[in-house]
Every structure is written in structure tokens, then in C-alpha cells.
Amino acid sequence: MSPLPALPPPLGRPRLAAPVRCPFCLDAANRVIDSRLGREGNEIRRRRECLECGRRFTTRERVEDVVPKVVKRDERREEFRRDKLIAAVQKACEKRPVSVDDVDRLVDRVERFIQELGEKEVTSQLIGERMMDELVALDPLAAARFASVFLNFQGAKDYEAFFASVEARGRSSRPR
């Protein structure tokens, strides 16, 4: 049996996924008759009718989370855990004028960044650097607290170097 020919995308819209083909005649022309949420609410059931052979069939759509593994410094692999990021940011922002919503949005941006990479594995180093960048924009002092643990600061010189890099970054991003 030869592979099915690829269909061109509809005009005006990029094709995001392969077309749904009828399981009976393999034609791609069909219409949705009914859409409903699945039992747990984590999938959509669609009742379809093939425009070629007239038979009806059901498809199920489920959102697939692409959450990569985190490669730690010692080469161990762990599942990505959003709650660990939230805890780290909350600790860094303790007694700082940063709201819970600010923390959630920051972690959302970092998580989206990781997912958009499309990689199966992401280093904890990359995640930590992204967290520091986001924290510097939110609250530089909270970023210094985070950096002191993440970068294992040993003394005042490490803080001095960190704030010098934040200051340099601020100067380079300002319009002239």
C-alpha cells in the first residue's frame, strides 16, 4: 500500500496538523456534526461525517503537554516541576514588593520559554539563567537572592559582580 498523498494547506491559513481522514474510505473531506468534552474534560470528542462515503466516525483530541526533562549539574534527569520554580521565586521575593500574580506570570513565561524550545531535555543551567533574567526585570534584589543560591555566591565580591552585570545590562538596554 502506497503512502497517502499530502494535501495542500487551505488558502489563507497555515496547516497546523494533518487533515482528519475518514477511517473507511481515507478521504480527507469531512464535516464536524457535534463536539463535546470528554468525561474528564481533558479531551474533545468530535462526531464527523465523511463527505465522500457518507459514513460517520468519532475523533478524540487531547492537548499534549511538551514538558522536557531537566538535566541537573550532576547529569541526573528529573521531571520538570513548576512548583519548584514557584518555591524558588517566592523564597527570593520574600519580604519584597512582589505579588503572587507577578510570581505566577514570571513562572508562566519561563515555562512557556522551556516548552517553546521543543527539546526533550533542558539543562537546569538554562532554566536558572532564564529565571535570573526574568527576576532582574521584576526585582533586582530578589534576583540577587536567587543568584546567590543558583550561582553559589561565596562572598561580597560575587554580589558586587552580579550587580555590576545587572547595571551593565540596564545601560545597554536603555535607548540613547
Sequence and secondary structure as in RCSB ss.txt:
>XXXX:A:sequence
MSPLPALPPPLGRPRLAAPVRCPFCLDAANRVIDSRLGREGNEIRRRRECLECGRRFTTRERVEDVVPKVVKRDE
RREEFRRDKLIAAVQKACEKRPVSVDDVDRLVDRVERFIQELGEKEVTSQLIGERMMDELVALDPLAAARFASVF
LNFQGAKDYEAFFASVEARGRSSRPR
>XXXX:A:secstr
          TTS   S     TTT  S EEEEEEEE TTSSEEEEEEEETTT  EEEEEEE      EEE TTS
 EEE  HHHHHHHHHHHTTTSS  HHHHHHHHHHHHHHHHHH  SEEEHHHHHHHHHHHHHHH HHHHHHHHHHH
TT  SHHHHHHHHHHHHHHHHHHS  
